[in-house]
């Protein structure tokens, strides 16, 4: 990392590493003392984010891996999942679809570890609106949902 001097004020810029006393570490690009560009952030509890940063926050495409092995890869805005993404849990469950404000919101496909699958609309992490649910035993429900319940 190098230090730029603007009007007598030192600023981190370029590539560098910052370590915090709690064990968190950021390694990547800096602009005007902020994580900006591509980088990796190791959280103190063990989670890792690798991706794009803007103004010290995850912005753009990135991969967030939880210490338990669960993973989200996709778009971020101001440190939250926003846009298209894919989430995979350690039990094999998976969601591919839209996010808003860090929650499943919009069209998406969720596959449970038992083989069941839902294709349809989500609102604030809940199945809401039109969708098709396929159970592993062959049963199918096609229709409307409200707050995770068949409705209509």
SULSULUR-V59293 format. One record per pair of residues at least 6 apart in sequence whose ideal C-beta (glycine too) atoms are under 7 Angstrom apart, sorted by the first residue. I is the first residue (numbers start at 1). J is the second residue. D is the distance in whole Angstrom. If there is no record, write none. Layout:
i->I j->J d->D
i->I j->J d->D
This chain:
i->1 j->12 d->6
i->1 j->14 d->6
i->1 j->15 d->6
i->1 j->16 d->2
i->1 j->30 d->6
i->2 j->13 d->6
i->2 j->14 d->5
i->3 j->10 d->5
i->3 j->11 d->7
i->3 j->12 d->6
i->4 j->11 d->5
i->4 j->13 d->5
i->11 j->32 d->5
i->11 j->33 d->5
i->12 j->30 d->4
i->12 j->33 d->5
i->13 j->30 d->5
i->13 j->31 d->6
i->13 j->32 d->7
i->14 j->30 d->6
i->15 j->28 d->7
i->15 j->29 d->6
i->16 j->30 d->6
i->17 j->25 d->7
i->17 j->27 d->5
i->18 j->26 d->5
i->19 j->25 d->5
i->22 j->44 d->4
i->23 j->44 d->4
i->24 j->42 d->6
i->24 j->43 d->6
i->24 j->44 d->5
i->25 j->42 d->5
i->26 j->35 d->6
i->26 j->39 d->6
i->26 j->41 d->5
i->27 j->39 d->6
i->27 j->40 d->5
i->28 j->35 d->6
i->28 j->37 d->6
i->28 j->38 d->6
i->28 j->39 d->2
i->28 j->40 d->6
i->28 j->53 d->7
i->29 j->36 d->6
i->29 j->37 d->3
i->29 j->38 d->6
i->29 j->39 d->6
i->30 j->36 d->6
i->31 j->37 d->7
i->34 j->55 d->5
i->34 j->56 d->5
i->35 j->53 d->4
i->35 j->56 d->5
i->36 j->53 d->6
i->36 j->54 d->6
i->36 j->55 d->7
i->37 j->53 d->6
i->38 j->52 d->6
i->39 j->53 d->5
i->40 j->48 d->7
i->40 j->50 d->5
i->41 j->49 d->5
i->42 j->48 d->5
i->45 j->67 d->6
i->46 j->67 d->4
i->47 j->64 d->7
i->47 j->65 d->7
i->47 j->66 d->5
i->47 j->67 d->6
i->48 j->65 d->5
i->49 j->58 d->6
i->49 j->62 d->6
i->49 j->64 d->5
i->50 j->62 d->6
i->50 j->63 d->5
i->51 j->58 d->6
i->51 j->60 d->6
i->51 j->61 d->6
i->51 j->62 d->2
i->51 j->63 d->6
i->51 j->76 d->7
i->52 j->59 d->6
i->52 j->60 d->3
i->52 j->61 d->6
i->52 j->62 d->6
i->53 j->59 d->6
i->54 j->60 d->7
i->57 j->78 d->5
i->57 j->79 d->4
i->58 j->76 d->4
i->58 j->79 d->5
i->59 j->76 d->6
i->59 j->77 d->6
i->59 j->78 d->7
i->60 j->76 d->6
i->61 j->75 d->6
i->62 j->76 d->5
i->63 j->71 d->7
i->63 j->73 d->4
i->64 j->71 d->7
i->64 j->72 d->5
i->65 j->71 d->5
i->68 j->90 d->6
i->69 j->90 d->4
i->70 j->88 d->7
i->70 j->89 d->5
i->70 j->90 d->6
i->71 j->88 d->5
i->72 j->81 d->6
i->72 j->85 d->6
i->72 j->87 d->5
i->73 j->85 d->7
i->73 j->86 d->5
i->74 j->81 d->6
i->74 j->83 d->7
i->74 j->84 d->6
i->74 j->85 d->2
i->74 j->86 d->6
i->74 j->99 d->7
i->75 j->82 d->6
i->75 j->83 d->3
i->75 j->84 d->6
i->75 j->85 d->6
i->76 j->82 d->6
i->80 j->101 d->6
i->80 j->102 d->4
i->81 j->99 d->4
i->81 j->102 d->5
i->82 j->99 d->6
i->82 j->100 d->6
i->82 j->101 d->7
i->83 j->99 d->6
i->84 j->98 d->6
i->85 j->99 d->5
i->86 j->96 d->5
i->87 j->94 d->7
i->87 j->95 d->5
i->88 j->94 d->5
i->91 j->113 d->4
i->92 j->113 d->4
i->93 j->111 d->6
i->93 j->112 d->5
i->93 j->113 d->5
i->94 j->111 d->5
i->95 j->104 d->6
i->95 j->108 d->6
i->95 j->110 d->5
i->96 j->108 d->6
i->96 j->109 d->5
i->97 j->104 d->6
i->97 j->106 d->6
i->97 j->107 d->6
i->97 j->108 d->2
i->97 j->109 d->6
i->97 j->122 d->7
i->98 j->105 d->6
i->98 j->106 d->3
i->98 j->107 d->6
i->98 j->108 d->6
i->99 j->105 d->6
i->100 j->106 d->7
i->103 j->124 d->5
i->103 j->125 d->4
i->104 j->122 d->4
i->104 j->125 d->5
i->105 j->122 d->6
i->105 j->123 d->6
i->105 j->124 d->6
i->106 j->121 d->7
i->106 j->122 d->6
i->107 j->120 d->7
i->107 j->121 d->6
i->108 j->122 d->5
i->109 j->117 d->7
i->109 j->119 d->5
i->110 j->117 d->7
i->110 j->118 d->5
i->111 j->117 d->5
i->114 j->136 d->6
i->115 j->136 d->4
i->116 j->134 d->7
i->116 j->135 d->5
i->116 j->136 d->6
i->117 j->134 d->5
i->118 j->127 d->6
i->118 j->131 d->6
i->118 j->133 d->5
i->119 j->131 d->6
i->119 j->132 d->5
i->120 j->127 d->7
i->120 j->129 d->7
i->120 j->130 d->6
i->120 j->131 d->2
i->120 j->132 d->6
i->121 j->128 d->6
i->121 j->129 d->3
i->121 j->130 d->6
i->121 j->131 d->6
i->122 j->128 d->7
i->123 j->129 d->7
i->126 j->147 d->5
i->126 j->148 d->5
i->127 j->145 d->4
i->127 j->148 d->5
i->128 j->145 d->6
i->128 j->146 d->6
i->128 j->147 d->6
i->129 j->144 d->7
i->129 j->145 d->6
i->130 j->144 d->6
i->131 j->145 d->6
i->132 j->140 d->7
i->132 j->142 d->5
i->133 j->141 d->5
i->134 j->140 d->5
i->141 j->150 d->6
i->143 j->150 d->7
i->143 j->152 d->5
i->144 j->151 d->5
i->144 j->152 d->4
i->145 j->151 d->6
